[in-house]
């Protein structure tokens, strides 16, 4: 004859079984994936901030050599100001309009920087300046970091959005996380299929 477990022990055992069952069914996937996407977004912002921090030094270095290039330098400064004013933090990356504004501002800054680097071609003494070369190298490294951070963000958002749209994640989100919304991701800039005409 089997021995019956005392009531408190039975309740504790049932609680453990229920807890393991719920954790295995993916109930925590939505918040886990959301936090991973927010973390990846923070890294994107970190890299854009690094680029914005490098630009004043780059502009000052170029200004010392190329006084007549005021228009291009002004465009870079204005694009940087605009890009740093448009903010999309982790709590608003579900807003398509704010995300589009952020991406547009960053694309304008990228375009202005490309024009500045093309302009530098006319100044051989600037291209050989140690400060300029160091800044150019840092800027190129930052652009690579931005590309990697954006790629990582896109992948984490893909996983999060997929969880919200597939079963059982869709059901779990509807019941447990009704405020969870799909996050925005980056789109290719118009004309980005053509390589920039920068020669170094």
N, CA and C atoms as a LAMMPS dump frame, in Angstrom:
ITEM: TIMESTEP
0
ITEM: NUMBER OF ATOMS
600
ITEM: BOX BOUNDS ff ff ff
-5.0000000000000000e+02 5.0000000000000000e+02
-5.0000000000000000e+02 5.0000000000000000e+02
-5.0000000000000000e+02 5.0000000000000000e+02
ITEM: ATOMS id mol type element x y z
1 1 1 N 0.836 -1.173 0
2 1 2 C 0 0 0
3 1 3 C 0.893 1.253 0
4 2 1 N 0.607 2.207 -0.935
5 2 2 C 1.42 3.412 -1.073
6 2 3 C 1.154 4.361 0.08
7 3 1 N 2.207 5.032 0.496
8 3 2 C 2.091 5.965 1.615
9 3 3 C 1.704 7.34 1.088
10 4 1 N 0.704 7.971 1.649
11 4 2 C 0.235 9.292 1.207
12 4 3 C 1.149 10.368 1.774
13 5 1 N 1.416 11.376 0.966
14 5 2 C 2.248 12.501 1.407
15 5 3 C 1.419 13.451 2.262
16 6 1 N 2.032 14.069 3.262
17 6 2 C 1.31 15.063 4.063
18 6 3 C 0.886 16.232 3.163
19 7 1 N -0.195 16.884 3.508
20 7 2 C -0.776 17.975 2.725
21 7 3 C 0.217 19.086 2.392
22 8 1 N 0.959 19.672 3.356
23 8 2 C 1.904 20.753 3.021
24 8 3 C 2.981 20.301 2.03
25 9 1 N 3.44 19.055 2.187
26 9 2 C 4.456 18.545 1.278
27 9 3 C 3.878 18.356 -0.126
28 10 1 N 2.655 17.899 -0.198
29 10 2 C 1.982 17.717 -1.486
30 10 3 C 1.815 19.067 -2.198
31 11 1 N 1.409 20.094 -1.453
32 11 2 C 1.237 21.441 -2.03
33 11 3 C 2.579 21.977 -2.532
34 12 1 N 3.638 21.793 -1.751
35 12 2 C 4.962 22.272 -2.156
36 12 3 C 5.439 21.551 -3.408
37 13 1 N 5.207 20.227 -3.449
38 13 2 C 5.605 19.44 -4.613
39 13 3 C 4.831 19.875 -5.861
40 14 1 N 3.532 20.106 -5.699
41 14 2 C 2.713 20.58 -6.827
42 14 3 C 3.196 21.959 -7.303
43 15 1 N 3.558 22.818 -6.356
44 15 2 C 4.08 24.146 -6.705
45 15 3 C 5.356 24.059 -7.514
46 16 1 N 6.257 23.159 -7.11
47 16 2 C 7.512 22.972 -7.853
48 16 3 C 7.248 22.457 -9.265
49 17 1 N 6.366 21.478 -9.371
50 17 2 C 6.044 20.913 -10.682
51 17 3 C 5.417 21.978 -11.574
52 18 1 N 4.495 22.757 -11.026
53 18 2 C 3.848 23.828 -11.778
54 18 3 C 4.867 24.883 -12.206
55 19 1 N 5.773 25.26 -11.294
56 19 2 C 6.805 26.252 -11.605
57 19 3 C 7.714 25.8 -12.731
58 20 1 N 8.169 24.542 -12.664
59 20 2 C 9.02 24.008 -13.726
60 20 3 C 8.252 23.932 -15.042
61 21 1 N 7.002 23.536 -14.97
62 21 2 C 6.173 23.445 -16.178
63 21 3 C 5.995 24.789 -16.851
64 22 1 N 5.731 25.82 -16.054
65 22 2 C 5.534 27.155 -16.628
66 22 3 C 6.825 27.714 -17.203
67 23 1 N 7.94 27.489 -16.503
68 23 2 C 9.206 28.029 -17.02
69 23 3 C 9.607 27.323 -18.302
70 24 1 N 9.254 26.051 -18.437
71 24 2 C 9.605 25.306 -19.642
72 24 3 C 8.689 25.639 -20.814
73 25 1 N 7.503 26.205 -20.552
74 25 2 C 6.562 26.451 -21.646
75 25 3 C 6.82 27.784 -22.345
76 26 1 N 7.802 28.544 -21.925
77 26 2 C 8.146 29.781 -22.615
78 26 3 C 7.46 31.019 -22.091
79 27 1 N 6.935 30.96 -20.885
80 27 2 C 6.221 32.119 -20.338
81 27 3 C 7.138 33.333 -20.182
82 28 1 N 8.443 33.094 -20.039
83 28 2 C 9.388 34.202 -19.871
84 28 3 C 10.049 34.636 -21.172
85 29 1 N 9.705 33.999 -22.282
86 29 2 C 10.355 34.342 -23.546
87 29 3 C 10.116 35.787 -23.959
88 30 1 N 8.882 36.265 -23.83
89 30 2 C 8.565 37.627 -24.281
90 30 3 C 9.403 38.663 -23.534
91 31 1 N 9.398 38.683 -22.181
92 31 2 C 10.217 39.707 -21.516
93 31 3 C 11.716 39.499 -21.719
94 32 1 N 12.148 38.245 -21.824
95 32 2 C 13.575 37.979 -22.046
96 32 3 C 14.019 38.528 -23.396
97 33 1 N 13.258 38.229 -24.437
98 33 2 C 13.601 38.708 -25.777
99 33 3 C 13.471 40.231 -25.877
100 34 1 N 12.488 40.791 -25.174
101 34 2 C 12.325 42.248 -25.17
102 34 3 C 13.546 42.916 -24.539
103 35 1 N 14.021 42.382 -23.435
104 35 2 C 15.202 42.964 -22.783
105 35 3 C 16.448 42.811 -23.646
106 36 1 N 16.578 41.7 -24.354
107 36 2 C 17.719 41.533 -25.256
108 36 3 C 17.675 42.561 -26.377
109 37 1 N 16.482 42.805 -26.918
110 37 2 C 16.341 43.797 -27.992
111 37 3 C 16.643 45.201 -27.474
112 38 1 N 16.169 45.515 -26.273
113 38 2 C 16.458 46.836 -25.692
114 38 3 C 17.953 47.009 -25.442
115 39 1 N 18.592 45.955 -24.998
116 39 2 C 20.034 46.005 -24.777
117 39 3 C 20.773 46.223 -26.098
118 40 1 N 20.347 45.526 -27.137
119 40 2 C 20.969 45.706 -28.456
120 40 3 C 20.74 47.118 -28.968
121 41 1 N 19.557 47.683 -28.699
122 41 2 C 19.269 49.055 -29.109
123 41 3 C 20.191 50.033 -28.38
124 42 1 N 20.451 49.782 -27.11
125 42 2 C 21.367 50.643 -26.347
126 42 3 C 22.747 50.663 -26.986
127 43 1 N 23.183 49.511 -27.496
128 43 2 C 24.491 49.461 -28.156
129 43 3 C 24.481 50.248 -29.464
130 44 1 N 23.375 50.209 -30.206
131 44 2 C 23.253 51.026 -31.424
132 44 3 C 23.398 52.499 -31.047
133 45 1 N 22.668 52.927 -30.029
134 45 2 C 22.741 54.328 -29.601
135 45 3 C 24.146 54.688 -29.13
136 46 1 N 24.792 53.769 -28.433
137 46 2 C 26.15 53.995 -27.954
138 46 3 C 27.095 54.264 -29.12
139 47 1 N 26.978 53.491 -30.186
140 47 2 C 27.86 53.671 -31.335
141 47 3 C 27.546 54.961 -32.101
142 48 1 N 26.267 55.302 -32.216
143 48 2 C 25.923 56.587 -32.846
144 48 3 C 26.458 57.746 -32.017
145 49 1 N 26.408 57.62 -30.699
146 49 2 C 26.944 58.681 -29.83
147 49 3 C 28.451 58.795 -30.003
148 50 1 N 29.124 57.667 -30.139
149 50 2 C 30.58 57.686 -30.353
150 50 3 C 30.9 58.444 -31.635
151 51 1 N 30.123 58.195 -32.685
152 51 2 C 30.337 58.904 -33.951
153 51 3 C 30.096 60.394 -33.761
154 52 1 N 29.014 60.751 -33.081
155 52 2 C 28.698 62.168 -32.854
156 52 3 C 29.805 62.847 -32.053
157 53 1 N 30.419 62.129 -31.135
158 53 2 C 31.501 62.703 -30.328
159 53 3 C 32.776 62.926 -31.14
160 54 1 N 32.999 62.117 -32.161
161 54 2 C 34.2 62.267 -32.993
162 54 3 C 34.088 63.432 -33.98
163 55 1 N 32.876 63.756 -34.38
164 55 2 C 32.676 64.725 -35.463
165 55 3 C 33.239 66.113 -35.169
166 56 1 N 33.031 66.693 -33.974
167 56 2 C 33.596 68.037 -33.748
168 56 3 C 35.109 68.091 -33.962
169 57 1 N 35.829 67.058 -33.527
170 57 2 C 37.283 67.028 -33.731
171 57 3 C 37.623 66.929 -35.213
172 58 1 N 36.874 66.122 -35.935
173 58 2 C 37.102 65.977 -37.369
174 58 3 C 36.855 67.304 -38.083
175 59 1 N 35.751 67.961 -37.756
176 59 2 C 35.412 69.24 -38.38
177 59 3 C 36.489 70.283 -38.088
178 60 1 N 36.945 70.355 -36.843
179 60 2 C 37.982 71.332 -36.49
180 60 3 C 39.279 71.067 -37.242
181 61 1 N 39.641 69.809 -37.377
182 61 2 C 40.871 69.465 -38.105
183 61 3 C 40.759 69.869 -39.572
184 62 1 N 39.632 69.546 -40.193
185 62 2 C 39.439 69.893 -41.604
186 62 3 C 39.379 71.408 -41.761
187 63 1 N 38.709 72.084 -40.822
188 63 2 C 38.559 73.543 -40.899
189 63 3 C 39.921 74.233 -40.934
190 64 1 N 40.872 73.695 -40.198
191 64 2 C 42.206 74.288 -40.181
192 64 3 C 42.886 74.236 -41.529
193 65 1 N 42.56 73.265 -42.346
194 65 2 C 43.203 73.108 -43.65
195 65 3 C 42.356 73.637 -44.799
196 66 1 N 41.046 73.565 -44.65
197 66 2 C 40.151 73.84 -45.775
198 66 3 C 39.127 74.906 -45.409
199 67 1 N 39.595 76.111 -45.194
200 67 2 C 38.7 77.209 -44.802
201 67 3 C 37.595 77.453 -45.82
202 68 1 N 37.887 77.239 -47.099
203 68 2 C 36.901 77.547 -48.131
204 68 3 C 35.777 76.515 -48.213
205 69 1 N 35.869 75.439 -47.466
206 69 2 C 34.841 74.396 -47.5
207 69 3 C 33.792 74.596 -46.408
208 70 1 N 33.471 75.84 -46.142
209 70 2 C 32.523 76.176 -45.068
210 70 3 C 31.168 75.478 -45.235
211 71 1 N 30.671 75.432 -46.463
212 71 2 C 29.334 74.865 -46.689
213 71 3 C 29.28 73.395 -46.263
214 72 1 N 30.283 72.626 -46.667
215 72 2 C 30.31 71.207 -46.321
216 72 3 C 30.46 71.037 -44.814
217 73 1 N 31.339 71.836 -44.21
218 73 2 C 31.535 71.751 -42.761
219 73 3 C 30.254 72.125 -42.01
220 74 1 N 29.563 73.138 -42.495
221 74 2 C 28.303 73.558 -41.87
222 74 3 C 27.265 72.448 -41.972
223 75 1 N 27.204 71.782 -43.13
224 75 2 C 26.253 70.677 -43.302
225 75 3 C 26.524 69.558 -42.304
226 76 1 N 27.79 69.255 -42.08
227 76 2 C 28.144 68.194 -41.132
228 76 3 C 27.733 68.593 -39.725
229 77 1 N 28.042 69.823 -39.346
230 77 2 C 27.702 70.295 -37.993
231 77 3 C 26.188 70.298 -37.794
232 78 1 N 25.456 70.789 -38.796
233 78 2 C 23.99 70.829 -38.679
234 78 3 C 23.396 69.42 -38.641
235 79 1 N 23.91 68.518 -39.46
236 79 2 C 23.405 67.136 -39.468
237 79 3 C 23.699 66.456 -38.136
238 80 1 N 24.868 66.736 -37.563
239 80 2 C 25.197 66.169 -36.251
240 80 3 C 24.233 66.686 -35.194
241 81 1 N 23.965 67.992 -35.211
242 81 2 C 23.04 68.582 -34.229
243 81 3 C 21.66 67.947 -34.346
244 82 1 N 21.204 67.785 -35.574
245 82 2 C 19.879 67.185 -35.792
246 82 3 C 19.851 65.733 -35.322
247 83 1 N 20.919 64.992 -35.643
248 83 2 C 20.977 63.576 -35.272
249 83 3 C 21.009 63.385 -33.765
250 84 1 N 21.65 64.29 -33.051
251 84 2 C 21.711 64.139 -31.593
252 84 3 C 20.444 64.633 -30.91
253 85 1 N 19.624 65.418 -31.611
254 85 2 C 18.353 65.879 -31.029
255 85 3 C 17.258 64.835 -31.152
256 86 1 N 17.269 64.072 -32.229
257 86 2 C 16.226 63.06 -32.451
258 86 3 C 16.61 61.819 -31.657
259 87 1 N 15.839 61.531 -30.638
260 87 2 C 16.15 60.395 -29.768
261 87 3 C 15.032 59.374 -29.798
262 88 1 N 15.432 58.136 -29.882
263 88 2 C 14.49 57.035 -29.748
264 88 3 C 15.097 56.11 -28.707
265 89 1 N 14.487 56.054 -27.53
266 89 2 C 15.037 55.18 -26.507
267 89 3 C 14.312 53.841 -26.523
268 90 1 N 14.734 52.966 -25.629
269 90 2 C 14.202 51.594 -25.625
270 90 3 C 12.695 51.55 -25.406
271 91 1 N 12.138 52.574 -24.754
272 91 2 C 10.696 52.541 -24.498
273 91 3 C 9.878 53.005 -25.704
274 92 1 N 10.52 53.614 -26.697
275 92 2 C 9.748 54.114 -27.838
276 92 3 C 10.145 53.482 -29.175
277 93 1 N 10.907 52.397 -29.142
278 93 2 C 11.294 51.771 -30.412
279 93 3 C 10.151 50.99 -31.032
280 94 1 N 8.987 51.055 -30.398
281 94 2 C 7.798 50.457 -30.996
282 94 3 C 6.991 51.493 -31.766
283 95 1 N 7.474 52.748 -31.803
284 95 2 C 6.782 53.829 -32.505
285 95 3 C 7.419 54.015 -33.884
286 96 1 N 6.721 53.597 -34.959
287 96 2 C 7.318 53.667 -36.298
288 96 3 C 7.718 55.078 -36.719
289 97 1 N 6.932 56.092 -36.37
290 97 2 C 7.231 57.468 -36.788
291 97 3 C 8.496 57.99 -36.103
292 98 1 N 8.621 57.805 -34.798
293 98 2 C 9.826 58.255 -34.089
294 98 3 C 11.059 57.505 -34.578
295 99 1 N 10.901 56.219 -34.833
296 99 2 C 12.021 55.423 -35.32
297 99 3 C 12.448 55.912 -36.699
298 100 1 N 11.481 56.229 -37.563
299 100 2 C 11.785 56.734 -38.909
300 100 3 C 12.54 58.059 -38.821
301 101 1 N 12.11 58.957 -37.913
302 101 2 C 12.785 60.241 -37.733
303 101 3 C 14.232 60.036 -37.286
304 102 1 N 14.436 59.105 -36.358
305 102 2 C 15.788 58.817 -35.884
306 102 3 C 16.661 58.313 -37.028
307 103 1 N 16.138 57.357 -37.784
308 103 2 C 16.908 56.784 -38.884
309 103 3 C 17.21 57.837 -39.948
310 104 1 N 16.256 58.696 -40.268
311 104 2 C 16.463 59.77 -41.247
312 104 3 C 17.579 60.709 -40.812
313 105 1 N 17.551 61.107 -39.529
314 105 2 C 18.575 62.02 -39.016
315 105 3 C 19.957 61.373 -39.082
316 106 1 N 20.059 60.1 -38.739
317 106 2 C 21.351 59.414 -38.808
318 106 3 C 21.813 59.265 -40.254
319 107 1 N 20.873 59.016 -41.174
320 107 2 C 21.226 58.901 -42.594
321 107 3 C 21.73 60.232 -43.147
322 108 1 N 21.121 61.349 -42.714
323 108 2 C 21.583 62.67 -43.16
324 108 3 C 23 62.929 -42.669
325 109 1 N 23.274 62.528 -41.436
326 109 2 C 24.624 62.705 -40.897
327 109 3 C 25.619 61.847 -41.678
328 110 1 N 25.25 60.618 -41.997
329 110 2 C 26.136 59.755 -42.79
330 110 3 C 26.426 60.384 -44.148
331 111 1 N 25.392 60.956 -44.777
332 111 2 C 25.581 61.607 -46.076
333 111 3 C 26.497 62.815 -45.985
334 112 1 N 26.311 63.623 -44.945
335 112 2 C 27.155 64.808 -44.764
336 112 3 C 28.611 64.406 -44.525
337 113 1 N 28.824 63.351 -43.75
338 113 2 C 30.191 62.874 -43.515
339 113 3 C 30.824 62.364 -44.803
340 114 1 N 30.055 61.664 -45.614
341 114 2 C 30.576 61.184 -46.899
342 114 3 C 31.004 62.345 -47.776
343 115 1 N 30.17 63.405 -47.827
344 115 2 C 30.524 64.585 -48.633
345 115 3 C 31.794 65.248 -48.098
346 116 1 N 31.943 65.283 -46.778
347 116 2 C 33.135 65.878 -46.172
348 116 3 C 34.377 65.08 -46.57
349 117 1 N 34.287 63.764 -46.507
350 117 2 C 35.451 62.94 -46.845
351 117 3 C 35.793 63.021 -48.333
352 118 1 N 34.787 63.205 -49.191
353 118 2 C 35.054 63.399 -50.615
354 118 3 C 35.767 64.742 -50.819
355 119 1 N 35.337 65.754 -50.089
356 119 2 C 35.945 67.086 -50.182
357 119 3 C 37.419 67.041 -49.804
358 120 1 N 37.752 66.221 -48.834
359 120 2 C 39.129 66.12 -48.347
360 120 3 C 40.085 65.684 -49.454
361 121 1 N 39.575 64.999 -50.46
362 121 2 C 40.415 64.563 -51.586
363 121 3 C 41.179 65.729 -52.214
364 122 1 N 40.612 66.929 -52.131
365 122 2 C 41.245 68.094 -52.772
366 122 3 C 42.411 68.659 -51.961
367 123 1 N 42.653 68.096 -50.778
368 123 2 C 43.669 68.659 -49.875
369 123 3 C 44.691 67.598 -49.489
370 124 1 N 45.699 67.402 -50.343
371 124 2 C 46.692 66.351 -50.063
372 124 3 C 47.39 66.549 -48.715
373 125 1 N 47.637 67.814 -48.336
374 125 2 C 48.324 68.042 -47.057
375 125 3 C 47.447 67.638 -45.872
376 126 1 N 46.122 67.751 -46.039
377 126 2 C 45.201 67.323 -44.975
378 126 3 C 45.166 65.799 -44.895
379 127 1 N 45.165 65.144 -46.065
380 127 2 C 45.097 63.682 -46.081
381 127 3 C 46.314 63.051 -45.416
382 128 1 N 47.414 63.784 -45.334
383 128 2 C 48.612 63.225 -44.706
384 128 3 C 48.781 63.715 -43.268
385 129 1 N 47.873 64.578 -42.784
386 129 2 C 47.958 65.089 -41.422
387 129 3 C 47.662 63.968 -40.424
388 130 1 N 48.511 63.829 -39.412
389 130 2 C 48.382 62.73 -38.446
390 130 3 C 47.056 62.788 -37.685
391 131 1 N 46.646 63.993 -37.29
392 131 2 C 45.368 64.121 -36.565
393 131 3 C 44.199 63.676 -37.433
394 132 1 N 44.206 64.124 -38.687
395 132 2 C 43.127 63.752 -39.59
396 132 3 C 43.104 62.242 -39.818
397 133 1 N 44.278 61.66 -40.043
398 133 2 C 44.353 60.224 -40.292
399 133 3 C 43.831 59.425 -39.093
400 134 1 N 44.189 59.884 -37.881
401 134 2 C 43.705 59.195 -36.675
402 134 3 C 42.195 59.321 -36.552
403 135 1 N 41.664 60.526 -36.799
404 135 2 C 40.219 60.732 -36.717
405 135 3 C 39.486 59.931 -37.795
406 136 1 N 40.052 59.921 -38.991
407 136 2 C 39.433 59.164 -40.083
408 136 3 C 39.384 57.679 -39.722
409 137 1 N 40.468 57.172 -39.162
410 137 2 C 40.519 55.77 -38.77
411 137 3 C 39.482 55.469 -37.683
412 138 1 N 39.374 56.362 -36.689
413 138 2 C 38.386 56.169 -35.626
414 138 3 C 36.967 56.214 -36.181
415 139 1 N 36.742 57.127 -37.116
416 139 2 C 35.41 57.259 -37.712
417 139 3 C 35.055 56.009 -38.523
418 140 1 N 36.011 55.502 -39.286
419 140 2 C 35.774 54.277 -40.054
420 140 3 C 35.483 53.107 -39.115
421 141 1 N 36.247 53.016 -38.019
422 141 2 C 36.004 51.962 -37.035
423 141 3 C 34.622 52.088 -36.418
424 142 1 N 34.21 53.33 -36.156
425 142 2 C 32.893 53.567 -35.573
426 142 3 C 31.794 53.176 -36.544
427 143 1 N 31.974 53.505 -37.821
428 143 2 C 30.974 53.115 -38.822
429 143 3 C 30.832 51.593 -38.866
430 144 1 N 31.957 50.883 -38.736
431 144 2 C 31.89 49.422 -38.692
432 144 3 C 31.155 48.941 -37.447
433 145 1 N 31.435 49.587 -36.305
434 145 2 C 30.745 49.218 -35.059
435 145 3 C 29.245 49.49 -35.165
436 146 1 N 28.893 50.591 -35.81
437 146 2 C 27.469 50.911 -36.008
438 146 3 C 26.811 49.805 -36.83
439 147 1 N 27.489 49.376 -37.896
440 147 2 C 26.924 48.322 -38.746
441 147 3 C 26.724 47.032 -37.957
442 148 1 N 27.691 46.668 -37.117
443 148 2 C 27.575 45.454 -36.309
444 148 3 C 26.462 45.604 -35.28
445 149 1 N 26.405 46.761 -34.609
446 149 2 C 25.365 46.983 -33.594
447 149 3 C 23.977 46.952 -34.228
448 150 1 N 23.828 47.544 -35.405
449 150 2 C 22.533 47.514 -36.096
450 150 3 C 22.164 46.085 -36.491
451 151 1 N 23.149 45.335 -36.967
452 151 2 C 22.887 43.93 -37.338
453 151 3 C 22.42 43.132 -36.119
454 152 1 N 23.112 43.311 -34.988
455 152 2 C 22.734 42.595 -33.769
456 152 3 C 21.347 43.008 -33.292
457 153 1 N 21.058 44.3 -33.391
458 153 2 C 19.732 44.79 -32.996
459 153 3 C 18.647 44.182 -33.884
460 154 1 N 18.89 44.179 -35.182
461 154 2 C 17.913 43.623 -36.125
462 154 3 C 17.625 42.161 -35.783
463 155 1 N 18.661 41.412 -35.436
464 155 2 C 18.482 39.989 -35.118
465 155 3 C 17.681 39.809 -33.818
466 156 1 N 17.97 40.62 -32.793
467 156 2 C 17.225 40.463 -31.535
468 156 3 C 15.774 40.906 -31.714
469 157 1 N 15.54 41.931 -32.517
470 157 2 C 14.169 42.365 -32.778
471 157 3 C 13.427 41.297 -33.586
472 158 1 N 14.126 40.663 -34.52
473 158 2 C 13.497 39.585 -35.285
474 158 3 C 13.018 38.475 -34.345
475 159 1 N 13.87 38.086 -33.394
476 159 2 C 13.491 37.027 -32.452
477 159 3 C 12.307 37.47 -31.588
478 160 1 N 12.35 38.708 -31.102
479 160 2 C 11.267 39.229 -30.255
480 160 3 C 9.954 39.318 -31.036
481 161 1 N 9.996 39.934 -32.221
482 161 2 C 8.78 40.079 -33.028
483 161 3 C 8.214 38.722 -33.443
484 162 1 N 9.091 37.765 -33.737
485 162 2 C 8.637 36.419 -34.088
486 162 3 C 7.921 35.783 -32.901
487 163 1 N 8.479 35.965 -31.711
488 163 2 C 7.839 35.414 -30.506
489 163 3 C 6.438 35.992 -30.324
490 164 1 N 6.282 37.294 -30.605
491 164 2 C 4.969 37.928 -30.45
492 164 3 C 3.971 37.467 -31.509
493 165 1 N 4.458 36.957 -32.625
494 165 2 C 3.561 36.617 -33.731
495 165 3 C 3.322 35.123 -33.891
496 166 1 N 4.048 34.302 -33.146
497 166 2 C 3.889 32.855 -33.291
498 166 3 C 3.326 32.241 -32.011
499 167 1 N 2.794 31.063 -32.152
500 167 2 C 2.184 30.353 -31.027
501 167 3 C 3.259 29.466 -30.415
502 168 1 N 3.396 29.391 -29.11
503 168 2 C 2.518 29.88 -28.045
504 168 3 C 2.839 31.305 -27.578
505 169 1 N 3.933 31.921 -28.098
506 169 2 C 4.317 33.262 -27.653
507 169 3 C 3.204 34.277 -27.805
508 170 1 N 2.486 34.172 -28.889
509 170 2 C 1.368 35.098 -29.144
510 170 3 C 0.315 34.997 -28.047
511 171 1 N -0.023 33.767 -27.656
512 171 2 C -1.018 33.566 -26.605
513 171 3 C -0.499 34.048 -25.258
514 172 1 N 0.758 33.707 -24.972
515 172 2 C 1.349 34.113 -23.688
516 172 3 C 1.398 35.631 -23.601
517 173 1 N 1.809 36.288 -24.686
518 173 2 C 1.876 37.757 -24.688
519 173 3 C 0.493 38.359 -24.496
520 174 1 N -0.517 37.786 -25.142
521 174 2 C -1.882 38.321 -25.029
522 174 3 C -2.39 38.248 -23.59
523 175 1 N -2.034 37.185 -22.888
524 175 2 C -2.527 36.993 -21.521
525 175 3 C -1.622 37.674 -20.491
526 176 1 N -0.319 37.411 -20.589
527 176 2 C 0.621 37.862 -19.559
528 176 3 C 1.238 39.237 -19.833
529 177 1 N 1.41 39.6 -21.092
530 177 2 C 2.112 40.84 -21.464
531 177 3 C 1.315 41.594 -22.52
532 178 1 N 0.101 42.051 -22.193
533 178 2 C -0.754 42.681 -23.207
534 178 3 C -0.182 43.973 -23.789
535 179 1 N 0.764 44.597 -23.104
536 179 2 C 1.363 45.845 -23.61
537 179 3 C 2.519 45.602 -24.581
538 180 1 N 2.927 44.354 -24.743
539 180 2 C 4.05 44.043 -25.638
540 180 3 C 3.661 44.333 -27.083
541 181 1 N 4.497 45.152 -27.758
542 181 2 C 4.245 45.504 -29.162
543 181 3 C 5.476 45.156 -29.985
544 182 1 N 5.286 44.865 -31.263
545 182 2 C 6.45 44.627 -32.127
546 182 3 C 7.35 45.87 -32.15
547 183 1 N 8.646 45.64 -32.259
548 183 2 C 9.612 46.735 -32.311
549 183 3 C 9.973 47.028 -33.755
550 184 1 N 10.413 48.26 -33.98
551 184 2 C 10.832 48.69 -35.315
552 184 3 C 12.258 48.232 -35.583
553 185 1 N 12.574 48.116 -36.854
554 185 2 C 13.929 47.768 -37.241
555 185 3 C 14.385 48.691 -38.363
556 186 1 N 15.65 48.653 -38.684
557 186 2 C 16.201 49.546 -39.692
558 186 3 C 15.826 49.094 -41.091
559 187 1 N 15.698 50.07 -41.974
560 187 2 C 15.484 49.773 -43.386
561 187 3 C 16.656 50.366 -44.16
562 188 1 N 16.881 49.856 -45.335
563 188 2 C 17.989 50.359 -46.153
564 188 3 C 17.695 51.778 -46.603
565 189 1 N 18.718 52.591 -46.635
566 189 2 C 18.603 53.96 -47.109
567 189 3 C 18.435 53.949 -48.619
568 190 1 N 17.602 54.84 -49.119
569 190 2 C 17.408 54.941 -50.567
570 190 3 C 18.754 55.206 -51.231
571 191 1 N 19.076 54.428 -52.241
572 191 2 C 20.338 54.595 -52.958
573 191 3 C 21.507 53.869 -52.322
574 192 1 N 21.267 53.155 -51.209
575 192 2 C 22.378 52.493 -50.528
576 192 3 C 22.923 51.293 -51.304
577 193 1 N 22.185 50.882 -52.335
578 193 2 C 22.679 49.766 -53.14
579 193 3 C 23.877 50.184 -53.991
580 194 1 N 24.099 51.501 -54.125
581 194 2 C 25.235 52.015 -54.893
582 194 3 C 26.353 52.381 -53.922
583 195 1 N 27.574 51.925 -54.17
584 195 2 C 28.685 52.26 -53.262
585 195 3 C 28.988 53.749 -53.318
586 196 1 N 29.382 54.342 -52.171
587 196 2 C 29.723 55.763 -52.161
588 196 3 C 30.973 56.038 -52.983
589 197 1 N 31.001 57.207 -53.587
590 197 2 C 32.143 57.573 -54.444
591 197 3 C 33.223 58.241 -53.611
592 198 1 N 33.798 57.507 -52.674
593 198 2 C 34.874 58.025 -51.835
594 198 3 C 36.122 57.243 -52.175
595 199 1 N 37.22 57.973 -52.482
596 199 2 C 38.47 57.297 -52.853
597 199 3 C 39.553 57.659 -51.876
598 200 1 N 40.148 56.653 -51.24
599 200 2 C 41.28 56.892 -50.333
600 200 3 C 42.389 55.917 -50.654
